[in-house]
Amino acid sequence: MKLNQILAATVKSIIKEALSLIADYDRKINDNDEWIEDYEAEVEISFWLKETDPAFDEDRDNILAVLTEDIKYNGFKTHLAAGKNHNEFKHWDGHSMNGEYHCWLYHCLYDHTKMGWKDILRIGKIWVEFDCRLQQSIYLE
């Protein structure tokens, strides 16, 4: 649950930064003096192995899983939405996790990756990276 809480706070930070980035680039597109015609924007969240894990190798990246979310078209009303419960088990009577709140990123770890619960417990670092590709087309006669 601690990881879920950290990821829920991370989602809020991602949304805040993404909205700022989107507003900035949308403004640049609408400004006729800017070179930017369009852009693509996404956030990549990678989950790294603990340094104390027996499989940790300081000569490798030690990445357990990577999640990528589009932020330009997301709208933050579904997947990355703060406050929405994405618990896969919330309707499973008798399941030990059915009463828990799960943020989108936590849900993705256990439901959209090949990581098992034991692997999730091996996470020691979360790396968040925004990738924004600025675009401009140049037409030739």
C-alpha positions in Angstrom: 0.0 0.0 0.0 2.9 2.3 0.6 4.0 2.0 -3.1 0.4 2.7 -4.1 0.4 5.9 -2.0 3.7 7.0 -3.5 2.4 6.4 -7.0 -0.8 8.2 -6.3 1.2 11.3 -5.2 3.4 10.8 -8.3 0.3 10.8 -10.5 -0.8 14.2 -9.0 2.7 15.6 -9.7 2.6 14.2 -13.3 -0.8 15.8 -14.0 0.3 19.2 -12.6 3.5 19.2 -14.7 1.7 17.8 -17.8 -1.0 20.5 -17.7 1.7 23.2 -17.5 3.6 21.6 -20.4 0.4 21.3 -22.5 -0.6 24.9 -21.8 2.9 26.1 -22.7 3.1 24.3 -26.0 -0.5 25.0 -27.0 0.3 28.7 -26.5 3.4 28.4 -28.7 1.4 26.7 -31.4 -1.2 29.5 -31.4 1.4 32.1 -31.4 2.2 32.9 -35.1 5.7 33.9 -34.2 6.7 30.5 -32.9 8.3 27.8 -35.0 6.3 24.9 -33.4 3.4 23.6 -35.5 2.5 20.6 -33.3 4.0 18.4 -30.6 3.6 14.9 -29.0 4.0 14.6 -25.3 4.1 11.5 -23.1 5.5 10.5 -19.7 7.5 7.4 -19.1 7.7 5.9 -15.6 10.3 3.3 -15.0 10.7 1.1 -12.0 14.1 0.1 -10.9 15.5 -2.7 -8.8 16.6 -2.0 -5.2 20.3 -1.8 -4.9 20.1 -4.3 -2.1 18.4 -6.9 -4.3 20.6 -10.0 -5.1 20.0 -9.5 -8.8 21.1 -5.8 -8.8 24.1 -5.2 -11.1 25.7 -1.8 -11.0 26.8 -2.2 -14.6 23.2 -2.5 -15.8 20.1 -0.3 -15.8 18.2 -2.7 -13.5 14.8 -1.6 -14.9 12.0 -4.0 -13.9 9.2 -2.3 -15.8 8.4 0.8 -17.9 5.0 2.4 -18.2 4.3 5.0 -20.9 1.3 7.4 -20.9 0.3 9.9 -23.5 -0.3 13.3 -21.9 -1.3 15.5 -24.8 -4.6 13.7 -25.5 -5.2 12.1 -22.1 -7.6 14.7 -20.7 -6.9 13.3 -17.2 -10.5 12.0 -16.9 -9.8 8.3 -17.2 -6.4 6.6 -16.8 -4.2 9.0 -14.9 -7.2 10.7 -13.2 -6.5 11.5 -9.6 -9.2 10.0 -7.4 -10.5 7.3 -9.6 -10.1 3.8 -8.2 -8.5 1.4 -10.6 -8.6 -1.6 -8.3 -9.0 -4.7 -10.4 -10.3 -6.6 -7.3 -12.8 -4.1 -5.9 -15.8 -6.3 -7.0 -14.2 -9.6 -6.0 -16.0 -10.7 -2.8 -13.6 -12.0 -0.3 -10.5 -10.8 -2.1 -8.0 -9.4 0.4 -7.5 -6.2 -1.7 -11.2 -5.5 -2.7 -11.5 -2.6 -0.3 -8.4 -0.8 -1.3 -7.9 2.3 -3.5 -5.5 1.7 -6.4 -4.2 4.5 -8.5 -3.7 4.0 -12.2 0.1 3.4 -12.1 -0.2 0.8 -9.3 -3.0 -1.0 -11.3 -0.7 -1.0 -14.4 2.1 -2.6 -12.5 0.1 -5.6 -11.4 -2.3 -5.8 -14.4 -0.5 -4.5 -17.4 3.1 -5.7 -16.9 4.6 -9.2 -16.5 5.6 -8.3 -13.0 4.4 -10.5 -10.2 3.7 -9.3 -6.7 7.2 -10.5 -5.6 8.8 -8.4 -8.3 6.8 -5.3 -7.3 8.2 -5.6 -3.8 11.7 -5.5 -5.4 11.2 -1.9 -6.7 13.7 0.5 -5.2 13.4 3.6 -7.4 10.9 5.2 -9.7 12.1 7.4 -12.5 9.7 9.8 -14.2 10.6 11.3 -17.5 8.6 13.6 -19.8 9.2 13.3 -23.5 8.0 16.1 -25.7 8.7 16.0 -29.4 8.3 19.4 -31.1 7.1 19.2 -34.7 7.1 21.4 -37.8 6.4 20.5 -41.4 8.2 22.3 -44.2 6.5 22.1 -47.6 8.5 22.1 -50.7 7.1 23.4 -54.0 
